[in-house]
Amino acid sequence: LLQEVREDEMVGFVNSKLEWLFGTALEERGPNGWQSIAFFDQPEIDGWLRQQAKLHPNVSTNVGAEVTTISDQGDHVLITSEDLDNETNGVISASYLIGCDGASSAVRKQIGSGWHDLGYDRDWLVLDIIAKPGHTLGVRTMQICDPDRLATYVCTKDPFRRWEFRLNAGETNEEMLHPDKIKSLIEEWTPAGTYEVRRAAIYTFHAATADCWRQGRIFIAGDAAHQTPPFLGQGMNAGIRDVLNLSWKLPMVLNGQADDALLDTYQTERDSHAHDLVEWAVSIGKLMEFLAATELSEREGTPPPQPM
């Protein structure tokens, strides 16, 4: 599932001409014995995780259903859902509920949790492609500090590649998603016929952490609890750390080996880590802006920007 380190593979920062500014080479083995940075295709990982869950004897899946209401009954949680295929309703009773339902989490809203805004809201076009024979795409992942348009190029698992292009002032979602615009952006990198567009979407990158991760028997995790710009590629990893934190505590409480108060340590332990990670990602975005502004000042002969 993981991409092996490729020859000349690096991650770092470049200017508008894609000239290397600074960065690091990828290693087959880092200090912990694993690759220092590993690239994978998230839909492939998602599918693999779902299949592994289905194979577990203690896991039941209910794909294609939408949760409509949740209710903390004090000693259990009631969840009602609607099957989207046949419009039938179902009711599930659970000891605890973990809402991993994304950035627009209904579970987060249900428990009345707000956001600690860390001050980075930007609109970006995200393009995923399948590279074909004859493409001219390199294997260096780059934060492109171009004064005309900030961008990120990510060499994910072969044959997939991703770009993120920040929208400039006045540009609309419709304009950026037009096939001709997408074509013009990609074909600055590789000729027509050497790629297939897999997905194109506009995302507003947010930087925030939830102010409440637990209410009674209801928890939130993943993007429901924290949102980060993707510059570090750590959003999914942070969500996995959330559920790992709960995965050993919940069994101890359910088996009577620990008091329910153990679960209060979840937010205490995870919030500060998620907050630091989001701030780190924001700093990458601000560094890109600073380097782009520095290049622009050199181009125009104006005073350089002040350091952050």
Phi, psi and omega per residue, in radians:
L1 nan -0.456 -3.132
L2 -1.641 2.564 3.101
Q3 -1.436 2.226 3.057
E4 -1.187 2.691 3.127
V5 -1.121 2.254 -3.107
R6 -1.712 2.727 -3.137
E7 -1.026 2.333 3.123
D8 1.205 0.313 -3.113
E9 -1.383 2.242 -3.128
M10 -2.513 2.892 2.975
V11 -2.281 2.385 -3.120
G12 3.101 -2.873 -3.048
F13 -1.941 2.446 3.116
V14 -2.323 2.859 3.081
N15 -1.599 -2.951 -3.066
S16 -1.138 -0.400 3.114
K17 -1.617 0.162 -3.103
L18 1.115 0.451 3.042
E19 -1.421 2.338 -3.029
W20 -1.157 2.248 3.066
L21 -1.715 -0.978 3.073
F22 -2.934 2.801 -3.130
G23 2.949 -2.767 -3.091
T24 -2.537 2.577 3.065
A25 -1.424 2.550 3.085
L26 -1.347 2.590 -3.115
E27 -2.083 2.526 3.050
E28 -1.135 -0.618 3.137
R29 -2.420 2.204 3.046
G30 -1.643 -2.934 -3.108
P31 -1.036 -0.463 -3.114
N32 -1.611 0.098 3.120
G33 1.617 -0.158 3.133
W34 -1.909 2.989 3.050
Q35 -0.993 2.454 3.121
S36 -1.152 -0.629 3.054
I37 -2.406 2.320 -3.126
A38 -2.192 2.323 3.111
F39 -1.831 2.489 3.112
F40 -2.590 2.948 3.100
D41 -1.718 1.985 -3.001
Q42 -1.097 -0.698 3.072
P43 -1.010 -0.623 3.101
E44 -1.157 -0.778 3.110
I45 -1.097 -0.775 3.138
D46 -1.013 -0.790 3.139
G47 -1.117 -0.706 3.128
W48 -1.132 -0.761 3.125
L49 -1.090 -0.707 3.129
R50 -1.120 -0.734 3.131
Q51 -1.130 -0.694 3.102
Q52 -1.113 -0.682 3.119
A53 -1.114 -0.720 -3.126
K54 -1.123 -0.509 -3.124
L55 -1.340 -0.282 -3.079
H56 -1.336 2.250 -3.063
P57 -1.115 -0.374 -3.107
N58 -1.736 0.198 -3.113
V59 -1.991 2.265 2.996
S60 -1.971 2.407 3.139
T61 -1.997 2.615 3.139
N62 -2.426 1.233 -3.077
V63 -1.334 2.461 3.116
G64 1.545 0.272 3.092
A65 -2.065 2.584 3.138
E66 -2.018 2.224 3.083
V67 -1.220 2.283 -3.119
T68 -1.847 -0.693 3.095
T69 -2.505 2.643 2.984
I70 -2.313 2.557 -3.087
S71 -2.547 2.123 3.080
D72 -1.440 1.979 -3.084
Q73 -1.633 0.147 3.134
G74 1.660 -0.930 3.107
D75 -1.947 0.023 3.052
H76 -2.891 2.980 3.105
V77 -2.054 2.346 3.049
L78 -1.804 2.277 3.129
I79 -2.128 2.179 3.029
T80 -1.868 2.529 -3.091
S81 -2.482 2.824 3.093
E82 -2.134 2.219 3.036
D83 -1.262 2.120 -3.033
L84 -1.306 -0.262 3.119
D85 -1.483 -0.821 -3.071
N86 -1.994 0.089 3.061
E87 1.032 0.512 3.055
T88 -1.633 2.638 -3.113
N89 -1.741 2.620 3.083
G90 -2.374 2.745 3.122
V91 -2.257 2.297 3.111
I92 -2.143 2.380 3.040
S93 -1.888 2.271 -3.086
A94 -2.378 2.633 3.070
S95 -1.165 -0.733 3.116
Y96 -2.472 2.797 3.101
L97 -2.265 2.331 3.045
I98 -2.029 2.004 -3.140
G99 -1.533 1.802 3.066
C100 -1.883 0.910 -2.955
D101 -1.859 0.566 2.876
G102 1.445 -3.109 -3.018
A103 -1.095 -0.519 3.132
S104 -1.688 0.495 -3.002
S105 -0.755 2.090 3.014
A106 -1.233 -0.533 3.131
V107 -1.176 -0.729 3.098
R108 -1.048 -0.742 3.118
K109 -1.142 -0.640 -3.133
Q110 -1.068 -0.676 -3.109
I111 -1.564 0.074 3.054
G112 1.271 0.468 -3.107
S113 -1.472 2.343 3.052
G114 -1.760 -2.926 -3.080
W115 -2.061 2.511 2.843
H116 -1.650 1.839 -3.071
D117 -1.404 2.189 -3.135
L118 -1.749 0.193 2.881
G119 1.396 0.788 3.029
Y120 -2.563 1.712 3.086
D121 -2.164 1.896 -3.100
R122 -2.409 2.538 3.086
D123 -1.643 2.275 -3.131
W124 -2.316 2.530 2.974
L125 -1.586 2.186 3.112
V126 -1.873 2.154 -3.128
L127 -2.092 2.160 3.029
D128 -1.951 2.342 3.129
I129 -2.294 2.861 2.933
I130 -1.882 2.038 3.141
A131 -1.328 2.425 -3.129
K132 -1.977 2.899 3.117
P133 -0.930 2.421 -3.139
G134 1.649 -0.044 -3.125
H135 -1.194 2.781 -3.099
T136 -2.019 0.541 -3.075
L137 -1.582 2.273 3.116
G138 -1.439 -3.073 -3.082
V139 -1.977 0.256 3.079
R140 -1.630 2.118 3.058
T141 -1.374 2.236 -2.943
M142 -2.302 2.371 2.875
Q143 -1.617 1.943 -2.960
I144 -1.677 1.904 -3.023
C145 -1.638 1.128 -3.073
D146 -1.627 2.137 3.121
P147 -1.019 -0.468 -3.115
D148 -1.416 -0.458 3.050
R149 -2.981 2.042 3.029
L150 -1.161 2.506 -3.126
A151 -2.674 2.813 3.033
T152 -2.284 2.367 3.062
Y153 -2.071 2.163 -3.047
V154 -2.105 2.154 3.079
C155 -1.567 1.437 3.109
T156 -1.288 -2.945 -3.093
K157 -1.048 2.333 3.115
D158 -1.017 2.418 0.116
P159 -1.717 0.442 -3.032
F160 -1.581 2.574 3.034
R161 -2.456 2.708 3.134
R162 -2.402 2.478 2.926
W163 -2.126 2.608 2.936
E164 -2.209 2.111 -3.118
F165 -2.016 2.156 3.130
R166 -1.319 2.364 3.088
L167 -1.246 2.367 3.067
N168 -1.502 2.902 -3.128
A169 -0.985 2.294 3.094
G170 1.589 -0.259 3.130
E171 -1.365 2.478 -3.117
T172 -1.845 2.815 3.081
N173 -1.040 -0.767 -3.104
E174 -1.073 -0.724 3.120
E175 -1.083 -0.794 -3.072
M176 -1.265 -0.469 -3.127
L177 -1.569 -0.033 3.130
H178 -1.145 2.372 -3.110
P179 -0.923 -0.639 3.141
D180 -1.164 -0.652 3.124
K181 -1.189 -0.769 3.113
I182 -1.053 -0.758 3.132
K183 -1.059 -0.763 -3.102
S184 -1.146 -0.615 3.139
L185 -1.220 -0.774 -3.082
I186 -1.264 -0.666 -3.023
E187 -1.363 0.019 2.871
E188 -1.304 -0.249 -3.079
W189 -1.903 -0.662 -3.075
T190 -2.669 2.526 -3.023
P191 -1.167 2.792 3.026
A192 -1.002 2.511 3.135
G193 1.564 -0.129 -3.135
T194 -1.846 0.238 -3.141
Y195 -2.732 2.804 3.022
E196 -2.278 2.220 3.130
V197 -1.235 2.151 -3.125
R198 -1.610 -0.672 -3.112
R199 -2.855 2.516 3.035
A200 -2.429 2.243 -3.100
A201 -2.698 2.628 3.041
I202 -1.693 2.253 3.087
Y203 -2.144 2.470 2.932
T204 -1.646 1.965 3.133
F205 -1.315 2.183 3.129
H206 -1.986 2.779 3.026
A207 -2.336 1.850 -3.057
A208 -2.850 2.705 2.981
T209 -2.234 2.598 -3.118
A210 -1.275 2.572 3.130
D211 -1.537 -0.177 3.096
C212 -2.474 2.083 -3.095
W213 -1.790 -0.180 -3.114
R214 -2.567 2.410 2.937
Q215 -2.424 1.888 -3.108
G216 1.099 -2.060 -3.115
R217 -1.718 0.219 -3.081
I218 -2.026 2.282 -3.138
F219 -2.165 2.805 2.946
I220 -2.152 2.692 -3.123
A221 -2.675 2.869 3.118
G222 1.192 -2.534 -3.108
D223 -1.083 -0.347 3.062
A224 -1.154 -0.447 -3.069
A225 -1.860 -0.348 -3.133
H226 -2.762 2.488 3.118
Q227 -2.229 2.385 -3.064
T228 -2.415 2.517 2.905
P229 -1.021 2.615 -2.979
P230 -1.498 0.244 -2.989
F231 -1.085 -0.495 3.120
L232 -1.627 -0.224 -3.096
G233 1.143 0.636 -3.016
Q234 -2.036 0.079 -3.085
G235 -1.056 -0.869 3.138
M236 -1.157 -0.680 3.133
N237 -1.070 -0.696 3.131
A238 -1.119 -0.682 3.099
G239 -1.124 -0.664 3.092
I240 -1.117 -0.686 3.104
R241 -1.117 -0.611 3.081
D242 -1.004 -0.927 -3.048
V243 -1.260 -0.489 3.035
L244 -1.116 -0.636 3.118
N245 -1.093 -0.679 -3.141
L246 -1.444 -0.399 -2.951
S247 -1.169 -0.444 3.094
W248 -1.742 -0.394 -3.135
K249 -1.343 -0.763 -3.125
L250 -1.047 -0.810 3.100
P251 -1.045 -0.655 3.128
M252 -1.125 -0.711 3.113
V253 -1.195 -0.773 -3.116
L254 -1.149 -0.542 -3.141
N255 -1.544 0.047 3.120
G256 1.362 0.221 -3.138
Q257 -1.496 -0.230 3.136
A258 -2.607 2.676 3.098
D259 -1.315 2.732 3.125
D260 -0.997 -0.431 -3.131
A261 -1.071 -0.365 3.087
L262 -1.006 -0.570 -3.080
L263 -1.237 -0.309 3.087
D264 -1.192 -0.334 3.127
T265 -1.296 -0.210 -3.102
Y266 -1.009 -0.996 -3.123
Q267 -1.169 -0.668 3.136
T268 -0.981 -0.730 -3.081
E269 -1.462 -0.577 -3.018
R270 -1.621 -0.561 -3.021
D271 -1.108 -0.803 -3.096
S272 -1.130 -0.657 3.113
H273 -1.150 -0.814 3.139
A274 -1.104 -0.694 3.132
H275 -1.055 -0.806 3.128
D276 -1.089 -0.730 -3.124
L277 -1.113 -0.765 3.139
V278 -1.123 -0.743 3.107
E279 -1.071 -0.656 3.115
W280 -1.103 -0.786 3.120
A281 -1.093 -0.714 3.101
V282 -1.066 -0.685 -3.135
S283 -1.113 -0.568 3.073
I284 -1.125 -0.784 3.115
G285 -1.068 -0.727 3.141
K286 -1.209 -0.595 3.082
L287 -1.136 -0.717 3.075
M288 -1.033 -0.767 3.131
E289 -1.089 -0.715 -3.138
F290 -1.141 -0.781 -3.131
L291 -1.153 -0.655 3.090
A292 -1.145 -0.731 3.124
A293 -1.140 -0.595 3.096
T294 -1.141 -0.769 3.103
E295 -1.114 -0.697 3.136
L296 -1.106 -0.702 3.137
S297 -1.148 -0.633 3.102
E298 -1.195 -0.664 3.140
R299 -1.140 -0.698 -3.031
E300 -1.718 -0.088 -3.138
G301 1.209 0.575 3.125
T302 -1.834 2.880 3.131
P303 -1.024 2.488 -3.120
P304 -1.208 2.754 3.096
P305 -1.186 2.738 3.086
Q306 -1.333 2.451 3.104
P307 -1.001 2.621 -3.130
M308 -1.218 nan nan
